[in-house]
């Protein structure tokens, strides 16, 4: 059975949190880290997971679990343009 959008988002949320747990408390990750970790192939197919990974990050922001940053500062979804980083909330 194919994975639904909701299942994919939940899986990416779990991947994001697991990646952050494996890093220093002050470390951040790129959405591409989560996309690569979640992708089950060995080609460039992980790129199709980039936008879902960004959406998962914003859901985690809404839940208060992470912050999305640009230039090291938290940024709102409506303000974010270009590359973002994801870090644990409250840093």
N, C-alpha and C positions, 0 to 999 in steps of 0.2 A: 504494500500500500504506500502511496506517495505521501510525503511529509506535507502537512498543511502549513500555511504561513504562520499560524499561531504556534505550532510545534517547532518550526524553525526559529522563530523569535525566542521562544523559551529556551531552546538548545543554545542559541547564541548568547543569551543572558547568562546561562550556566557556564559557558566557555569563558566569557569575559570575567566573571567572578573567580573562576578557577585560575585563570592566568594572573589576575591581580594577587590572589592568595599566594602564588608561587614566587612572587617578587617582593622586594622590600616595600615596607609600608608607604614610602614616599614615591615609589615608582609609578610610571604610567605606561599604558600600552596604546598601540595604534589599532583602529578597527581592523586593519589588515591582519594583525596578529590573530585576532579572533576568527576572521574569515578563513585564514590558512589552517588554523587548528580544527575548525569545524568541517572543513572540506574533506571529503573522503576519497579524493582522487590524487593523482600525482602530476597533474598538468596545471594549466593556468585557470582551471575552472573555479578556483577560490574567488576569483575576481567577481563572479556573479553574486557572491555573498557579501560584498562590500556594503551595499545599501542596506540590506537586512541587518548587518552588524551595526551600522550607524543607528538604525531604528531601535535595535535592542539596547544600545547604549542610552538613547534618550528615554526609553522606558525605565531603565535602571536609575536614571537621574530623577524621574518623576517619583520613583519609589524611595528616593533618598539614599541609595546605596553607592552611587558613584557621582563624580563630577566630570563634565566634559570641558576640556580646556583648549585654549589657543594662546600661544605665547606664554604658557605657564599660568594663565588666569582663567578662572571659570567663565564660561560663556553660555548664554541662553540659546536654545535651539533656533529662535528667530534671528539671532545675531550671527550665528556660526556661518562662516563662508570659508571654503577651502579645507585644508587638512585639520583634523582634530586629534586630541589625545584623550584617553580615558584614565581616570585615577579614582582611588577610593574616596568616598565623601569625607569631608571634614579635614582636609589637609591644608 
